[in-house]
Amino acid sequence: MLPKLPPTRELIADRRYGSARFHVGLAAKGIEPCILSTRSRKRPVPHDATLYRQRHRIEVMFGRLRDWRRSAMRHDRCAHTFFSAITLAR
């Protein structure tokens, strides 16, 4: 069973989620998309530029998770090195 997510008003996403079908699905749920239009669109979809700039925080978080993948996958054989990596990751 999936956890119940809190209601949302806006969705910040990358260009790859900029299809018309995705926009229509979000609008049906009452969510305003903040997605930069693809360059190939004839009529660009407007978006909130200041809100879209906040997307970098999410990208940085995923980058940090990728950096610390070795500790999540337990690539460090020695317990001391593993503990050190966890301590630094916090």
Secondary structure by P-SEA (a helix, b strand, c coil): cccccccccbbbbccccccaaaaaaaaaacccccccccccccbbbbccaaaaaaaaaaaaaaaaaaaaccccccccccaaaaaaaaaaac
